[in-house]
Amino acid sequence: MTHLPNEPIDPHRPHTTHYSYEPPRPTTVGTQYIPVPAQPGSVPLRPLNFSDFLSGLFKSFAYSPSVYIAASLAGSFSCLIVAASLYFYSLAGAVIALIFATYAVGAISISVTRGIAGHRTSLSQSLKLTVRGFVGIALQLGILGILLLFITSANTIGIFLMMLIADVYQHDPSVTWVLAVFFICLLLAIGLAFFFVNFAVAPAAAAVERVGLFRSLKRSWRLVRKRYWRVLGTTLLSVVGVQAAIGIFGALLTTVAIPLIPVIALLVGDGLTSGAVYLLVVLLGLLVGAVLIAPCLGLVVINVLQYIDLRFRHEGLHHVIASEDAAGQKPFIPGTSAYASAIR
């Protein structure tokens, strides 16, 4: 249908000479009808940009608030157990911490993925769906944790050697071996970081698609390899934002806690038992840890949205969910293929 020169423009009639028309929420620019991407859930069904990641971060919480609160507490408890395990050299504590961390990452991965299709996730659903892919998620977290540990260690050794070179070179110029070790550590850190980025969305793939260790690693490698710099840039920006949020939350907590110190001292002096004081300290530490761990869980949300974005770009998954939404169907959550999954 074309528009005649002297004919008044009807805003309700689509102009379809060169533009396709989709019923859901069209917008007009002059006489051209531009279809707006469907958005049944937390993010628009199209390849995402960084602003979509930020808006999806907050909108995802609205779909599953109980899951995020439980994940924050689980992450905080995991950090407390890790600290205790390092103090007592306990391997059992590290295993328990990994269990809590696995639930936190798995529950968020599933709730975010369900949220893009308009599903709300309850606490019991998050637990049930996380258990199905529990082993794969735990193994992925273990691998990423080991890679991160080696990257941090290589960077630390490299910085130490750099300081040593600057100090020793003034007295003994023959420090070529130190320079060699420094560059080896630098190359090792860069190489490990390369693998870390390529395996970054493996936990999300293990949680959502319920695949094992090697399949989720392969899945992540295939999704990230052509978008490596995009994933790296988004991850670095997210890490900077998380560090800033932790600093702000820490300052606020310190401001609130300082006036409470005399009150706690007064309560202890009035006859609280040592067990009650210990329990109070643990509970307060758990709550403070949950507040501080929340930005880190935001980093997990960004990572899952990157996984979704890569599936949008490489597999056209957003078209499948959008067509189901336009047809009046309840969109399924993404699963093991490029199409929508029947996992509810």
C-alpha positions in Angstrom: 0.0 0.0 0.0 1.5 3.4 -1.0 0.8 6.9 0.1 -0.7 9.4 -2.5 0.8 12.9 -2.5 -2.5 14.7 -1.5 -3.8 12.0 0.8 -3.8 12.7 4.5 -1.5 10.4 6.5 -3.2 7.8 8.6 -1.0 6.9 11.5 -2.9 3.6 12.0 -2.2 2.3 8.5 1.1 0.6 8.0 3.3 1.8 5.1 4.5 -1.5 3.6 6.2 -0.5 0.4 9.8 -1.0 1.7 9.3 -1.8 5.4 7.9 -4.9 7.0 5.2 -4.4 9.6 4.9 -6.3 12.9 1.8 -5.7 15.1 3.6 -5.5 18.5 4.2 -1.9 19.4 5.1 -0.2 16.2 6.6 3.3 16.2 6.6 5.9 13.4 9.3 8.1 12.0 7.7 10.3 9.4 5.6 8.0 7.3 7.9 4.9 7.9 6.8 2.3 10.3 9.6 0.7 12.2 8.8 -2.4 14.3 9.9 -2.3 17.9 11.7 -5.4 19.1 9.4 -7.6 21.3 10.3 -7.6 25.0 8.2 -10.1 26.9 10.8 -10.1 29.7 13.8 -8.2 31.1 15.7 -7.4 27.9 14.6 -6.6 24.3 14.7 -9.5 21.9 17.6 -8.3 19.8 21.4 -8.2 20.1 22.2 -6.4 23.3 24.4 -3.4 24.0 25.9 -2.3 27.3 22.9 -0.2 28.3 20.7 -3.3 27.8 23.0 -5.2 30.2 22.6 -2.5 32.8 18.8 -2.3 32.5 18.6 -6.1 32.4 20.6 -6.2 35.6 17.9 -4.4 37.5 14.9 -5.7 35.7 16.0 -9.3 36.3 15.8 -8.7 40.0 12.1 -7.8 39.7 11.4 -11.2 38.2 13.0 -13.2 40.9 13.6 -11.2 44.1 13.6 -14.1 46.5 16.2 -16.0 44.3 18.5 -13.0 44.5 18.2 -12.6 48.2 18.9 -16.3 48.7 21.8 -16.2 46.3 23.3 -13.2 48.2 23.0 -15.0 51.5 24.5 -18.2 49.9 27.4 -16.2 48.4 28.0 -14.5 51.7 28.0 -17.8 53.6 30.4 -19.2 51.0 32.8 -16.4 51.6 32.7 -16.9 55.4 33.3 -20.6 55.0 36.3 -20.0 52.7 37.8 -17.6 55.3 37.3 -20.2 58.0 38.7 -23.0 55.8 41.9 -21.0 55.1 42.3 -20.4 58.8 41.8 -24.0 59.8 43.3 -25.5 56.6 40.0 -27.4 56.0 39.3 -29.0 52.7 35.7 -29.9 53.8 35.0 -26.2 54.3 36.1 -25.4 50.7 33.8 -28.1 49.4 30.8 -26.7 51.4 31.7 -23.2 50.1 31.7 -24.5 46.5 28.2 -26.0 47.1 26.8 -22.6 48.2 28.6 -20.7 45.4 27.3 -23.3 42.9 23.7 -22.7 44.0 24.2 -18.9 43.8 25.6 -18.9 40.3 23.2 -21.6 39.0 20.0 -20.0 40.5 20.9 -16.6 39.1 21.7 -18.1 35.7 18.4 -19.8 35.5 16.3 -16.9 36.8 17.9 -14.4 34.5 17.4 -16.7 31.5 13.8 -17.4 32.4 13.3 -13.6 33.0 14.2 -12.7 29.4 11.2 -14.8 28.2 8.9 -13.4 30.9 9.0 -16.2 33.4 9.2 -15.6 37.1 11.3 -18.0 39.1 10.5 -19.0 42.7 13.0 -20.1 45.3 11.9 -23.7 45.0 12.1 -23.6 41.2 15.6 -22.2 41.3 16.7 -25.0 43.7 15.1 -27.7 41.6 16.5 -26.4 38.3 20.0 -25.8 39.7 20.2 -29.3 41.1 19.7 -30.7 37.6 22.9 -29.1 36.3 24.7 -28.9 39.7 27.8 -31.0 38.8 28.5 -29.1 35.6 28.2 -25.7 37.2 30.4 -26.7 40.1 33.1 -28.0 37.8 33.0 -24.9 35.7 33.3 -22.7 38.8 36.3 -24.8 39.9 38.1 -24.4 36.6 37.4 -20.6 36.4 38.5 -20.3 40.0 41.8 -22.1 39.3 42.4 -20.0 36.2 41.7 -16.8 38.2 44.1 -18.0 41.0 46.9 -18.6 38.5 46.3 -15.3 36.7 46.4 -13.5 40.1 49.5 -15.4 41.2 51.3 -14.6 37.9 50.4 -11.0 38.1 51.6 -10.8 41.7 54.9 -12.5 40.9 55.4 -10.2 37.9 54.8 -7.1 40.0 57.2 -8.4 42.7 59.9 -9.0 40.0 59.4 -5.6 38.5 60.0 -4.0 41.9 63.0 -6.3 42.4 64.5 -5.3 39.0 64.1 -1.6 39.8 65.9 -2.1 43.1 68.7 -4.5 42.1 69.5 -3.0 38.7 71.1 0.0 40.4 73.7 -2.3 42.1 73.9 -5.2 39.6 73.0 -4.7 36.0 73.2 -8.4 35.2 69.6 -9.3 36.1 68.6 -10.8 32.8 67.3 -13.9 34.4 64.9 -11.8 36.5 63.7 -10.1 33.3 63.2 -13.4 31.6 61.1 -14.7 34.5 59.1 -11.4 34.6 58.2 -11.8 30.9 57.3 -15.4 31.3 54.9 -14.5 34.1 53.4 -11.7 32.0 52.9 -14.1 29.0 51.5 -16.7 31.3 49.0 -14.3 32.8 47.9 -13.1 29.3 47.5 -16.7 28.0 45.5 -17.7 31.1 43.3 -14.6 30.7 42.6 -15.6 27.1 41.3 -18.9 28.2 39.4 -17.4 31.1 37.5 -15.1 28.8 36.7 -17.8 26.3 35.3 -20.0 29.0 33.5 -17.2 30.7 29.9 -18.2 29.8 30.5 -21.9 30.5 28.8 -21.8 33.9 25.7 -20.2 32.3 25.7 -22.9 29.6 26.0 -25.6 32.2 23.1 -24.2 34.2 20.7 -23.4 31.4 21.5 -26.2 29.0 22.3 -28.8 31.6 25.4 -30.1 29.9 28.6 -31.5 31.4 32.1 -30.2 31.9 33.5 -30.6 28.4 30.4 -29.8 26.4 29.9 -26.5 28.4 33.5 -25.5 27.8 33.2 -26.3 24.1 29.9 -24.4 24.0 31.4 -21.3 25.6 34.4 -21.4 23.3 32.2 -21.5 20.2 30.0 -18.6 21.4 32.8 -16.3 22.5 35.6 -16.9 19.9 34.2 -14.5 17.3 33.2 -11.9 20.0 36.2 -12.1 22.2 37.0 -8.4 22.5 33.3 -7.6 23.1 33.1 -10.1 25.9 36.4 -8.9 27.4 35.4 -5.2 27.2 32.0 -5.8 28.8 33.5 -8.0 31.5 36.2 -5.3 32.4 33.6 -2.6 32.5 31.4 -4.7 34.8 34.3 -5.5 37.1 35.1 -1.8 37.5 31.4 -1.1 38.3 31.4 -3.9 40.8 34.5 -2.6 42.6 32.9 0.9 42.7 29.7 -0.5 44.1 31.5 -2.5 46.8 33.4 0.6 47.8 30.2 2.6 48.1 28.4 -0.1 50.0 31.4 -0.6 52.3 31.5 3.1 53.1 27.8 3.2 53.9 28.0 0.2 56.1 31.0 1.7 58.0 29.1 4.9 58.5 26.1 3.0 59.9 28.2 0.6 62.0 30.4 3.1 63.8 27.5 4.5 66.0 26.4 1.0 66.8 29.7 0.0 68.4 28.9 1.5 71.8 25.5 -0.1 71.7 27.0 -3.6 71.1 29.6 -3.0 73.8 26.8 -2.0 76.3 24.8 -5.2 75.4 27.9 -7.4 75.9 28.6 -5.7 79.2 25.0 -6.4 80.4 25.6 -10.1 80.5 25.3 -11.7 77.0 26.9 -15.1 76.9 29.9 -15.7 74.7 27.8 -18.0 72.6 25.2 -15.4 72.0 27.8 -12.8 71.1 29.4 -15.2 68.7 26.0 -15.9 67.1 25.3 -12.2 66.8 28.7 -11.5 65.2 28.1 -14.4 62.7 24.6 -13.1 61.8 25.8 -9.6 61.4 28.7 -10.8 59.3 26.4 -12.8 57.1 24.1 -9.8 56.5 27.0 -7.4 55.8 28.5 -10.1 53.5 25.2 -10.4 51.7 25.1 -6.7 51.0 28.7 -6.6 49.8 28.3 -9.8 47.7 25.3 -8.4 45.9 27.4 -6.4 43.4 29.4 -9.6 42.7 26.2 -11.4 41.8 25.5 -8.4 39.5 28.6 -9.5 37.7 27.1 -13.0 37.3 23.9 -11.4 35.9 26.0 -9.5 33.3 27.8 -12.7 32.4 24.5 -14.6 31.9 23.2 -11.7 29.7 26.4 -12.0 27.7 25.6 -15.7 27.2 22.1 -14.7 26.0 23.4 -12.0 23.8 25.9 -14.4 22.1 23.0 -16.8 21.5 21.0 -14.0 20.0 23.9 -13.1 17.7 25.0 -16.5 16.6 21.8 -18.6 16.7 18.9 -16.1 16.2 17.3 -17.2 19.5 15.5 -13.9 19.9 13.5 -14.5 16.7 12.2 -17.8 18.1 11.2 -16.2 21.5 9.7 -13.2 19.7 7.6 -15.3 17.3 6.2 -17.3 20.2 5.4 -14.1 22.1 3.7 -12.6 19.0 1.7 -15.8 18.6 0.3 -15.5 22.1 2.3 -18.4 23.4 4.2 -18.4 26.6 7.8 -18.2 25.5 10.0 -21.1 26.6 13.4 -20.5 28.1 16.4 -21.1 26.0 17.8 -24.6 26.2 20.2 -26.9 24.5 19.6 -25.9 20.8 19.3 -22.6 18.9 15.6 -22.9 19.5 13.4 -22.4 22.6 13.5 -25.1 25.2 10.6 -26.9 26.8 12.1 -26.7 30.3 9.7 -24.7 32.4 
